Amino acid sequence: MSETIPPCPKCQSVYVYQDQSLFICPECHCEWDPTEVDDEIIVKDVNGNILAVGDKLTLVKDLKVKGSSMVLKIGSKATIKRLLAGDHPLDCKVTGYGDMLIKADKVKKA
């Protein structure tokens, strides 16, 4: 097989397999047809720059973490792991704090 199978678009699992024309993820049960044009999620930072997976970010204000007494300080660095649809479209790894979902209007591209 000369073609490589892409990771799952939902959970980024590498255990994807092909069944006829569909790709199937056994971890999150996502099924997709690679020939279909899917709606790409476009997320912009506070300055209007388009963000992509792997981009380095900087927080532009202090953020209180919901359900915790922790506060993410202004200037904290983060890396985008994946883009999501919804209120908190950035699934990020924040340096010194761990994985967080963050609103795009609270960050700028580093």
N, C-alpha and C positions, 0 to 999 in steps of 0.2 A: 504494500500500500504506500504510494508515494505522497499522498496527502496527509497532513497531520491533523489530528482532531483537536479543535479548539477547547479551551476550558469552559466550564458552565458560565453563562452570562449572569446568573443569579448569585451563586455561591462560590464561583471561581474554582470549583473542584476539578482535578485533573483526571478523575475516574470516569470520564464521559465515554459512552460507546455509541456506535451508529447502528440503527435499525432501519433498514431500507433508506428512505430519504430523510429521516429524522435523527437528530442527536438527542440522547437521553442521559440525564444525570441521575445516578442511583442514590445520591445523597439527599438532594432536595426535590427529586422527582420532576424536575423541569424537562420539558420536551420542546424542541424548536427545530424549525426547518432553516438550514443555513442559506437557502436561496431566497427566502422572504426578506424584504427590506423592513427592518424594525425601526421604530422611532427612537432615534438616538437622544439621550438625555443631554441637554445643554445647560450647564450651570455656570454662572458668572460670579466673580468675587465682588467686593465692595467697589472696586475701581472699574468694573465692567469687563475685566479680562476673562476669557473662556477658560474654565478649569478642566483638566483631564486626569485620569488615573496616573499616579506617580508624581504629580506636581507637589512641590514643597510650598507650604503655606506659613503665614505668620498671623497670629491673632491680633486684631486691631483694637480690642477692648477686653477688659476682664469679664470672664464668664463664670457664673455660679453653676456648679454641676447639680442638676436636679436630683433630689433624694440623698444629698450628701452635703457635708460642710466644706467640701473642697472647692477652691476657686482656681480656674485657669487664668493665669496672669497675662496681661498684654505683652506681646512680643514672643509668646510661647511658639515653638516650631511644631509643625504637623506635616504629615505626608498622607496624601489621599490614597486609600486602598481601593475604594469603588465609589461610583456615583449612583445615587438612588433617586427615585421619584418621591416627592412628598415634601413635608415641612422642613426636615433636616436632611438635605440631599448629599451631604458629604460624610462618608464613613472614613474616619481618619485615625491614624496612629499619632497621638500627641506625645512628643518627647517628654519623659518624666511622669506622665500621667496614664498612658495606655490608650486603648481603643475608645473612641467617642464618636457620636453622631453630632455634627455641627451644622449650623445654618450658614449658608454661603455669604450672607451680608455681614458676617462677623470676622471674615478673613480676607487677606490679600495674598496674591501670588508673591513668593519670595524670590 
